[in-house]
Amino acid sequence: MENKRSTFSGSIGFVLSAAGSAVGLGNLWRFPYLAAQNGGGLFLVVYLVLAATFGFTLLVSEVSIGRKTRKSPIDAYTAMHPKWGWLGFFAVTVPFIILPYYCAIGGWVMKYCTIYLTGQTEAPVSDGFFTGYITGITEPIIFMAIYVFLTSFVIYRGINKGIEKLSKILMPVLLIIVIGIAVFSTTLSYKDGDTLRTGLDGLKIYLIPDVSGLTFRSFMNVLLDAMGQLFFSISVAMGIMISYGSYFGDKDDLLKSVSQIEFFDTAVAFLAGVMTILPLYVFMGREGMNASGPSLLFISMPKVFASMGTVGRVLGALFFVMVFTAALTSSISIMEAVVSSFMEKFHMSRKKATILEGVIAFIIGTFVCLGYNVLYFEMPLPGGGKGQILDVLDFASNNFLMPVAAIGTCLLVGWAVKPKVIIDEATKNGENFWNKGLFVLMVKFIAPILLTILLIQSVCGI
């Protein structure tokens, strides 16, 4: 068992590791769609304002709780206030539920990486390929198992030799690829009959706010969509930032690091929109911009790459390497939140806790994979949709447990222990918390109200 809690070697290691957690599949397949469907630039402006207020508040709170208590998510809340230990259960349950199905999706990404890196680019373009793959039995489980092993191996090696070392390699690579594809996307053009569509035309749609027909109700929809995306994107209410915060150095600048994490996450989300919305618009028109979720990555984008000819094969390989990088860094952080809690609660060594969680994730992940074939069922979900095992797990964690944990965190910080505790932790080295008044207002009133509205909307499907 580790007697002394590990720490990141410096703020750079912490920022890249935390940013790796924040930059995940949600940035790549959800942010572009929401931006396209919510007035383009209008969504971006609202998102940026929320990132600077709502997101900053939650991130500072969780990282500060982690560093102050030096405990895993499951015990950090008890250390803050004895009557609020129940929040630790919520915080650890979320990543415990998410990891298995995230690894199943990670297996899908690995499959497509293999396809493009081996030059088999015609396969994913054929109709029904993606559906045929996920409804298979053996292959999805094998790729999921490999993905679980890779995630577990990094966690097994610890904070410095595992998480931090890999993040320092993968995050710069991810950023370079994202920037490269985004810039290239602006140069695209395609003539569809008499209509010429260019990447720059798509960029205008993406950037210029569309306020035509904007009403208070439609603006609230934009606000809630932007808040929901930000909430999921920055990895709060999952125990991750508390866990990473517990490894953050006492002498490092917490406020500066949190700002850098948000900048990195927002920049990648924005560029993800550029590198997906622009090609979709150029080769598929306005209707192509409606793609989101798995269909965006595994159906629409391969068709776009196929339309580009030889350059599309290279671009497709780079794209899925980038998606795999984003997915892996996120799943690593998700597993770390659970493993650190196992270590602390059950007095286990890192190696034993990692192996245990890896086995659990594989078993549940196998059920998720089988949920598309032998265990297939359809359960009604709020909002009128239906889902199987993956969708049910995703709804329980993202739409219910995460908002509850975030609301609880705001109430704990804002009313039980008071904002001054967090402010003092964040400024213990003399840092200037220039917007502390806004932080207090957000954590006590605005954030809990917005999160409650988001919870009601998610659970009730309105």
N, C-alpha and C positions, 0 to 999 in steps of 0.2 A: 504494500500500500504506500502511496506517496504521502510522506509526512509533511513535506513543505510544499505549499501551493506554487505551481509553476507560474511564471510571468512571461509576457512577450518581451523580447529583447529591447524593444523601443516602440515609439509611437508609430513608426512606419509599418512594422510588423502587425501591430494592432489594427491600424487603418486598413491595410490591404486584406487582412483576414476578415474583418468585419464587413468591408465592402464586398468581399467575395461571397459572404453570406447574403448580403442585401441584393446583389446582382444575380438574379436567378431566372428561371423560366418565365416568371410573371412579367419581368421587364421585356422579354422577347416576344411573348405571344399574347399578352393582355394589354400592355400600355399602348402599342401602336393602334390596336383596334379601338380602344376607348377614345384615343385622340382623334381618330378618323371619324368616329360616330358622334363626337361631342363638340363639333365646331372647330376642330383643328387647333388653331392658335388660342382660342378661348380656353380650351381644356388645358393647354400648356401653361397659360398665365395662372389659372386657378391652381394647378398642380404646384407651380413654383411658390406661390404664396403659402399654400398649405405646408409645403416642405420646410419653409423658413419659420413656420409657427407651430403647427400641429406636429409635424414630424420631428422637429428639433426638440420639442417638449418631451415627447415620448422617449426619444433616443437618449437625451441627457438624463432623464429619470432612471432608465433601466441600466445604463452604463454606470451611473453614480451608485445605484443600489448594489451592483456587482462589486465595484471597487471598494465601497465602504464596508461591506459585510465580509468580503473575501470568501463567499460561499456559493455553492451551486444554486440554481434556480429553486430547487425544492425546499431549501432551508433559508434562503436569503430573506424572504418575506417575514418569516418568523423572527429572524434576527432584527429586522426593522421594527416589528411590532408583534408581540406574542399572539394577539387576537387575529392577525391577518395571515397566519400560516397557510390557510386554505388556498390562498392564491398560488402558493408554490405547487400545489397539486395540479391546478389548471395550467400553470406555466410549463410543467413537465409533460402533462398529458398531450398537449398540442404537438410538440415534436415527436413524441412517441407514436402518435397516430399518423403524422405526416410522412415520416421516414419511409415506411414500407411502400406506400404508393408512389412517393417521389422516386424511389429506387426502381420501381416498375417503369415509370416514365423515362428515367435515366437509361434503362435498358433499351427502350425504343430509340433514344438518341444514339446510343452506341451502335445499334444496328444500322442506322442511317450513316453514321460516321464510317463504318466498315464498308458500306455500299459505295460511298463516294470516294473513299481513299483507295479502293480496289478497282475503280473505274466502271462499276456496274450501274451507271447512271440512268440507263433506260428503264430499269425495273421500277423505281418508285413513281415513275410518271404514268405507268399503266393503271387503268381504272381498277379500283378495288384492292390495290396492293397493300395499302396501310391497314385497311380493314381485315384483309386476309392474313396479314402478319399478326396483328394483336389477337385475332381469334384462333390462332394456332395454339398449341399446347407446349411443346418442348422448347422451341427456340426462344420465345419471350422469357421463359423461366431461366434459361441458361444465361442470356444477356443480363437479366436482372441479378442473378447470382454473382456474375463477374463484377457488376456495378457495386453491389453490396460489399464484395471483397475489397475493391479499390478504396471505397469510402472508409471501411473498417481499418484497412492497412494504414492510412494516414492518421486516423485517430489513435491507433495502436502505438504509433511512434511518438505521440505526445504533442505538446504545444509547440516547442521550438523546432524539433527535428521533423515534425509532421505538418501541422496546420500552418505555422508561420513560414516554414521553408517552402512549402508548395505554393502558398499564396503569393510569395515574393516572385515566383516564377510565372505562375499562371495568370495573375491579374494583369501584369503588363502585356503579356501575349494577347489576352482577351481584348484589352483596350486597343492595341495596334490593329488587330483584325477588324474590330468594330469600326474604327475610324476609316480604315482602308476600304471596307465594303460600302460604308456610308458615302464616302467621297465618290467612289466609282458609280454608285447609284444615281448621283446627280447628272452623270454624263450619258445616261441611257436614253434611247429614243426608239420608237416603234411606230410604223405607219400601218394603220388598220383601215384599209380602203382609202378613203379620202381624208381620214383623220390622222393627224400626227400627234402622238402623245410623247412627251419628254419628261425626264426626271425632274427638271426644273419646274415644270407645270405641277407635278406631284408635290414638290417641295412647297410651292405656293399654297396648295390646298392644305398641307400639313401645318404651315406656319401662320398663315393669315387668319385671324379670328373671324368666324362666321356667326354673326349675331342676327341674321335674318330670321324673323319669327321668334326671337328670344322672348320668353315670358318668365315670370318669377318661378313657375313650376319647372320649366325646362332648365332654368339656371340651377335650381336646387338639385335636379338630376345630374347636371354636370358636376356640381359641388360634391355630391355623394359618391359619384363614380370616381372622381379624382381622389377623394379622401380614402375610399375603399382600396384603390390601387396603391396609394402611398402607404397605407396601413399595412398591406401585405408585403409591399416591396422592401421596406426598411427592416424587416425581420424583428419587429417588436411583438410583444405578447406571446412569444414562443420560448422564452427562457434563454434564447441565444445571446442577446446583448447583455443580459445579466451574467451569463457564464463567461463571455469574452471580457466583460468589464471586471470580473473577479481576477483576471490574469493581467489587467492593465496596470502599468507601473504607477506608483504613488507620485513620482516626480514629473510624470508626463502631463502635457496640457490636454485635459479632457475636453474642454469646449472646442478647442481648435480641431482635435481629432474627430469629434462628432460632426463638425461642419465639413470636414474633408470626406467623411463617409457619405454624407448626404450629397455632396457635390459629385462624387464618383458615381453613386447610384443613379442620380438624376441625369447625369451626362450620358451614361450608358443607356438608360431608358429612352432618352431623347434620340440618341443615335440609332437605337434599335428601330425606332419609328422611321427614321430616314432610310435605313437599309432594307426595310420590309415594305413600307407603304409606297415608296417611290417605284420599286420594281413591280409591285402588284398593280399599281395604277398604269404604268407604262405598257405592260403586256396583257393585262386583264381588264383595264378600264375601271370606272368608279365602283362597279359591283365587286371587283376583286379586293377592294379595300374592306369589305365586310367580313373577311376571314379572320378568325381568332382561335385561340386555344390550339389543341393538337392539329386541327385541320390546317391552320396557318403554317405550322412548321413542317408537317409531314405530308401534306397534300398540295397546298397552293404554292409554297416556295419551290419544291422540286419541279413543278410545271413551269415556273418562271425561269429557273436555271436551264431547263431543257430548251426554252425559247431563245436562249443566248448562244447556243452552239458550243464551240470548244471552250470559250471563256466561262461559260456557265458551269462546266464540269469542275473547273478549278475553283470558281467562286463557291460552288456548292460544297466542295470539300472544306474550304476555309470556313464557310458558314457553319457547318455542322461540328467542326472542331471547336469553334467559338461557343456554340450552344452546349456542347459537352463540357467545356471548361466552366461555363456559368452554372450548369447543373451540378457538377461535381463539387465546386467550392461551396455551394449552398447545402448540399446533402451532408457535407463534412461538418458544417456548423450545426445542422439539425441533430446529427448523431452526437456531437460533442455535448450539447445541452442535456441529452439523456444520460450519456456515459458519466459525465461529471456528477450528476445527481445519484446515479447508482453507486459511484465511488464513495460519496459522502454519506449517503443514507445507509448503505449496507456494508460500509467499511471494506470495500473491494479494491483490489489493485486496478490500475488502468487497463492492464492486459485482460484480466478476467471480465471486467465490466464491458470492454469493447467486444470480446468474443460473445458474451451473453447477449448484448444488444444486437450484434450482427446476426446471430442465429435467430433471434426473435423477428428481426426485420425481414430476414429471408423467408421464414415460415409465413408471416402475414403477407409478405410480398407475393408469395406463391399463390395464396388465395386471391389476391388482387388480379394476378395474371389469369387465373382460372375463371375469374368473374366475367371474362369475355367469351367463355366457351362452356365448359361443363358445369360451372356454378352460376351461369348467367341468370339474372332476374331483373325486373324493373320495379323500382320503388318510387312512388310519387314524391316529388320534392317541392318545396315552396316555390312559387313562381310559375307553376304549371308544368315544369319539366319532369322527366323521369331519369333515374340513374341506377347503376349497379354498384358493386362493392367500392370501386374507386371513388365514384361520385358521392356515395354516402359518407365515406371517410373524409372526403374533402369538405363536404358541407358541415359535418359535425365539428371539424377543427377550425376551418376558416370562417364560417358564418356564425358559429355560436361560441365556441370556447375562446377563440382569440379576442373577439370584442368584449366578452365578459372579463377576461384577464386584463385587458387594457383599461376598461372602466374601473376595475378594482385597483389597479396601479395608480390611476389618477386620484381616486378617493383616498387611497393610503397616503400618497405624497401630499395631496392638497389639503386634507382634513385631519388625518390621524397623526402623522408625524410632522406635518407642516412643511411647506416648500423650502424653508430656510435650511433644513437638513440636507437637501439635495444641492442647494445653492452653495452651502459651505463646503460640501465635498467637491463640487465642480470647481471651486475657486481656492482650494486649500494651498495652492502654490502661488497665490497672488494674481491669478488670472482675472481679467476684467469681464464680468458677466454684464455686458452693457444693456441687455434686454431682459433683465431679471423681472421687471414689472410685467412685461408681456408673458414671461414664463409663468408667473404666479396666476395671472388672469386665465391663461390657457389651461393649466393643470387643475385649477379649482373649479372652473365654470365651463369654458368653451369646449375643451376636449371631451369631458364626460358627457356633455349634452350631445355633441356631434356623434360620439361613439354610440350613445344610446339610440339615436335616430338610425344609425347604420345597423345596429343590432336588430331593431324592430323591422327595418326594411329587409334585412337578410332572412330573418326567421319567418316573417309573415309573407315574404315574397311580394312586397308592394313597391 
